Amino acid sequence: MLKSNTTPKNILILISGSIACYKVCTVISQLKQKNYSIKVVMSEAAQKFIGIATIEGLSSEMPITDMYAGGSVMDHIHLARWADLILLAPATANTINKMAAGLGDDLITTLFLAHDFQKPFLLTPAMNTKMYNHPTTQKSLTELKKMGVEILETASGVLACGEVGYGRLLEPDLIIKAVESRMTGCEKIKSIEKNIQNVNRKKILITSGGTQEPIDDVRVITNKSTGKTAAFICDQLIESGFEVTYLHAENAKLPMFDCDKVSYLSFQDIDLKISDLLTKNNFDYIIHAAAISDYSVVKSANGKIDSDEEYLTLQLKKNPKLIQKIKKLSPNSKLIGFKLTSTTDATTIQNKINGLFEMAHCDYVIQNDWATVKTGRSVFNLYSKNNKTENLTVDDLVIEITQIILNQESV
Ligand SMILES: Cc1cc2nc3c(=O)[nH]c(=O)nc-3n(C[C@H](O)[C@H](O)[C@H](O)COP(=O)(O)O)c2cc1C
């Protein structure tokens, strides 16, 4: 954890040689504007992508590039001591694999060998999808996680090489958010530490994203759920010290911070996976935010249905309510259900909420309406059996959820 008696402000940024190096310039610039002290180490390869002058101009300090430069031969020890937080961004496959293997043949890897895991070490990979998915890289990332390095997920999207997939550097604002969440002062860190003691590693399951019901091998019926709210809640709960499992649709937004993840596709798939998770674990809380299809196609076609058909009839069958299964499989867990409504009629909304309390035995229900979701700024109402807290932003909602969980005895 961070030094306890001073406000953390020293950030050491390590840059390795990726095409995404230019993005870290924004990170440095914005952190500097927020009055953090920044020191930068650049690998030899990084200097081929961005110039020393750019980094010096942005950070107000000459970046360190040579482990053996006269007068700074002990930098790997001094820098490690100076920093309140270390960020490797972008992290190349080469540097990640060297770190996991324990090599120390340049300043970045030597700094990592001198790291004592008493302060945050964040790493955000950037590379071609194939390099990212390479078994060596994946194994190294797993090893580094085990050691205590925090891996910020890569983004999915179009890569510099033209391929589409995972490996893209996280956008600067998300990197800054992750860094700041570790640097917002000792008070927050202390409260997180306190939470970690209080929470007794309470276990939370969060479901996220929307199901995809196959029509044939290439077409699906799905919904507009993105997993954004669930991923946000997930990140905040991880940050508060809870042990979170994220059961997410394959295309749902992922949390930035590391946690156990299980993915699903269809109703049938999530039904199996949630049943498996609930039978093998004792979750204190289950936050069921996934948008589950009410209907599945009776018999999805093999291959691709011909597109010459003038009319096409699909037969759908109603799925059982997954949420009603949760308390049956895990009676001691507390259940927070989500209800998306699309009406202004208060009685209709109340009836739907009551249904979740009665049929699914929810302990809490979070309701939001499509009208606010559409604007990109959801407004949430949190119901307990005899109380209602209205007009919550997603930030307010997370605070409420955290308080609820903290006040509950472990199962
Ligand atoms: C144009 C170009 C772009 C590159 N982009 C990446 C990248 O995004 N990620 C990566 O892991 N390697 C990338 N590489 C390869 C690394 O630069 C190379 O493995 C280098 O040895 C990394 O050194 P370092 O880890 O010490 O910085 C790129 C190479 C070139 C020529």
PDBQT file of the ligand as one rigid body, heavy atoms in Angstrom, charges set to zero:
ROOT
HETATM    1  C1  LIG A 501       6.024  -0.197 -36.159  1.00  0.00    +0.000 C 
HETATM    2  C2  LIG A 501       6.173  -1.107 -34.979  1.00  0.00    +0.000 A 
HETATM    3  C3  LIG A 501       5.160  -1.174 -34.054  1.00  0.00    +0.000 A 
HETATM    4  C4  LIG A 501       5.272  -2.020 -32.947  1.00  0.00    +0.000 A 
HETATM    5  N1  LIG A 501       4.250  -2.059 -32.052  1.00  0.00    +0.000 NA
HETATM    6  C5  LIG A 501       4.315  -2.931 -31.027  1.00  0.00    +0.000 A 
HETATM    7  C6  LIG A 501       3.253  -3.021 -30.110  1.00  0.00    +0.000 A 
HETATM    8  O1  LIG A 501       2.241  -2.300 -30.182  1.00  0.00    +0.000 OA
HETATM    9  N2  LIG A 501       3.354  -3.906 -29.099  1.00  0.00    +0.000 N 
HETATM   10  C7  LIG A 501       4.435  -4.719 -28.937  1.00  0.00    +0.000 A 
HETATM   11  O2  LIG A 501       4.450  -5.535 -28.020  1.00  0.00    +0.000 OA
HETATM   12  N3  LIG A 501       5.492  -4.634 -29.804  1.00  0.00    +0.000 NA
HETATM   13  C8  LIG A 501       5.458  -3.764 -30.827  1.00  0.00    +0.000 A 
HETATM   14  N4  LIG A 501       6.509  -3.677 -31.687  1.00  0.00    +0.000 N 
HETATM   15  C9  LIG A 501       7.709  -4.505 -31.436  1.00  0.00    +0.000 C 
HETATM   16  C10 LIG A 501       8.533  -3.936 -30.306  1.00  0.00    +0.000 C 
HETATM   17  O3  LIG A 501       8.893  -2.585 -30.588  1.00  0.00    +0.000 OA
HETATM   18  C11 LIG A 501       9.785  -4.798 -30.093  1.00  0.00    +0.000 C 
HETATM   19  O4  LIG A 501       9.372  -6.091 -29.634  1.00  0.00    +0.000 OA
HETATM   20  C12 LIG A 501      10.752  -4.183 -29.134  1.00  0.00    +0.000 C 
HETATM   21  O5  LIG A 501      11.837  -5.072 -28.980  1.00  0.00    +0.000 OA
HETATM   22  C13 LIG A 501      10.150  -3.896 -27.807  1.00  0.00    +0.000 C 
HETATM   23  O6  LIG A 501      11.148  -3.443 -26.909  1.00  0.00    +0.000 OA
HETATM   24  P1  LIG A 501      10.820  -2.976 -25.421  1.00  0.00    +0.000 P 
HETATM   25  O7  LIG A 501       9.850  -3.961 -24.859  1.00  0.00    +0.000 OA
HETATM   26  O8  LIG A 501      12.123  -3.019 -24.725  1.00  0.00    +0.000 OA
HETATM   27  O9  LIG A 501      10.307  -1.591 -25.510  1.00  0.00    +0.000 OA
HETATM   28  C14 LIG A 501       6.433  -2.812 -32.778  1.00  0.00    +0.000 A 
HETATM   29  C15 LIG A 501       7.458  -2.720 -33.709  1.00  0.00    +0.000 A 
HETATM   30  C16 LIG A 501       7.327  -1.881 -34.788  1.00  0.00    +0.000 A 
HETATM   31  C17 LIG A 501       8.455  -1.794 -35.774  1.00  0.00    +0.000 C 
ENDROOT
TORSDOF 0
